Amino acid sequence: MCGIVGAFSLDGASPVRADLVARMNDVLRYRGPDGGGVELRGPVGLGNRRLAIVDRAQGAQPMSNAEGTHWITYNGEVYNYRGLRGELEG
């Protein structure tokens, strides 16, 4: 089972404290011993702990689009990714 953490600055302008998000993520290490990541973007901080079951080689999170403008972390599997890929690329 994976773990997800997040923090948001209530004023929407102050940066999220990196140490806070890192500590939150470390607390969940037991839920995702195979990897973890943190992404800080101004007033938003995301963290993820990963338990690698299906895609052991890839899948590091949080992850972004190619431009690095949108970020996500989630716990789930997209089983029909092959069919979706062609549709999304079109």
N, C-alpha and C positions, 0 to 999 in steps of 0.2 A: 504494500500500500504506500502511495506517495504522500507527500505533505506539501501544502501550499500556504504561504504567508503573504501578507500585504499590509501596507501602511499608507495613509494619506494625510497630508497636512490640512487641517480643517480650514485654514485661511486660504488655501489654494495657491499660495505663493511661496511660503517658506519651504526650503528643501527638507525632505525626510532625512532623519538621522541614519547614517549608514550603519553605525554600531547597533542601533535598535533593530533594524531589519536583519542584520547578520546574527544577532543573538536569538531572535525569533526563529530564524532558519536553523540554527544550531540545536535548538530545543527539539526539533523534529527529526534530527539525524537518524534516530531509531526507525523512523517510518520510511526512510529512503537512504539506505547506506551506500548505494551505488553512485551517487553523485548529487551535486547541489549547485545552485547558482543564485545570484542576486543581481537585480538590475535596478538602478536608481535613476529616476528622471524627474528632477525638480521635486514637486510636491507628492510624487508617487514612488513607492518602493515595492518591488515584487520579489518574492523568493520561492524557491522550489527545492524539495528533496526528492530524489528519484530512486525508485526501485525498478531496475531494468529487468523486464521479463521477456517482452516480445522483441523490441528493437534494441539490442544490447550495444550496438556500435554507435548509434546516433541518438538524438532525442534530447540533447541538453536543453534545459530551460532555465529561466525565461527565454523565449525566442521571439524574433522580430521578423518583419517583412524585409525584403532586400534593401530597402532604403533606411531601415532602422527607425522609422517614424511611428510604427505601431508595435506594441509589445503584448505578449500573452503568456500566461502560465496556466496549465490545466492538468487535470488528472483524468485520463481517458484514452481510449484507443479509437482510431478511425480505421475500421476494418475494410471499407470499400475505397481506400485511398487511391488505388490504381485507376478505378473508373472515374473518380472525382478529379484526378489530376488533369486528364485530357479535357474534361469539361471546363475546369477553371482556367487552363492555359488558353482555351479558345475564347 
